[in-house]
């Protein structure tokens, strides 16, 4: 399982719509957080090891309505 964090810049006034759409439409999306700073949303996703991260981001995330830009981080290990 791959853990991926995607930071998203939204069109003005669209952050809540984008967040709702991601949670409702993509089963890989675990959580969406509204954040401060350069980006509007932080999305936590779980992808199967066989899923292609590049295709997921460019075809499933970046094509969602209201998204202007993304920045992707790959998680290596979770600590608890």
C-alpha positions in Angstrom: 0.0 0.0 0.0 1.3 3.5 -0.9 0.5 6.5 1.3 0.4 9.7 -0.7 -0.2 13.3 0.4 -1.3 15.7 -2.2 -1.4 19.5 -1.5 -4.0 21.3 -3.7 -4.4 24.9 -4.8 -8.1 25.5 -5.7 -9.8 28.1 -7.8 -11.0 31.0 -5.5 -14.0 30.0 -3.5 -13.9 26.4 -4.6 -12.0 24.6 -1.8 -15.0 23.2 0.0 -16.5 21.9 -3.3 -13.2 20.3 -4.3 -12.8 18.7 -0.9 -16.3 17.3 -1.0 -15.8 16.0 -4.6 -12.6 14.2 -3.7 -14.1 12.5 -0.7 -17.3 11.5 -2.6 -15.7 10.4 -5.9 -12.4 8.8 -5.2 -12.2 5.7 -3.0 -8.4 6.1 -2.6 -8.9 9.4 -0.7 -8.8 8.8 3.0 -8.9 12.3 4.4 -9.1 15.9 3.1 -7.9 18.8 5.4 -8.3 22.5 4.8 -4.9 24.1 5.5 -3.3 27.5 5.6 -0.3 28.6 3.5 0.4 28.3 -0.2 -2.1 25.4 -0.7 -5.8 25.1 0.3 -6.2 21.4 0.9 -4.1 18.5 2.1 -5.4 15.1 0.8 -4.3 11.8 2.2 -4.6 8.9 -0.2 -3.9 5.2 -0.1 -3.0 3.5 -3.4 -2.4 -0.1 -4.1 1.2 -1.0 -4.7 0.3 -1.8 -8.3 -1.4 1.7 -8.9 0.7 4.2 -10.9 1.0 7.3 -8.8 1.7 9.6 -11.8 -1.5 8.5 -13.6 -3.6 8.8 -10.4 -2.5 12.3 -9.8 -2.7 13.6 -13.4 -5.8 11.7 -14.4 -7.9 11.4 -11.3 -6.9 14.3 -9.1 -5.8 17.1 -11.4 -8.8 16.7 -13.6 -11.3 17.3 -10.8 -13.2 20.6 -11.2 -11.8 23.6 -9.3 -8.2 22.4 -8.9 -5.5 24.7 -10.2 -2.3 23.1 -8.9 -1.0 20.1 -7.0 2.2 19.2 -5.0 2.6 15.5 -4.2 4.5 13.9 -1.4 5.1 10.1 -0.9 5.0 8.7 2.6 7.6 6.1 3.4 6.7 5.0 7.0 4.0 5.9 9.5 5.1 6.3 13.1 2.7 6.0 16.1 
